[in-house]
Amino acid sequence: MVGIDIVDVSRMEGIMKRFGDRFMNRVFTAKEIEYVKKRIRAQESLAGRFAAKEAFIKAFGEAVSFKEIEVLQKNGKPYIECRGK
């Protein structure tokens, strides 16, 4: 099975304006937030991480929370760590 998860960057900007840190702390880990805050285009990084988390949740097939999934970088390449379940 193949699928594509897309998150509209402008939608992410709207969510950030409306909910700010409350949304960030509910969906992203401290390491993810730290990484994104260093980026020039933070909303694009957030949208990409959110899409990756959604795709992982769908592929994993079991209930897992956004905070249990962490999208990190190593040598410029993203990878996922899943903690918890």
Protein Blocks (a to p, Z undefined) as FASTA:
>chain_A
ZZdddddfklmmmmmmmnmmmmmmmmpcfklmmmmmmpmblmlmmmmmmmmmmmmmmmno
pacdfklpccddeehiacdddehZZ
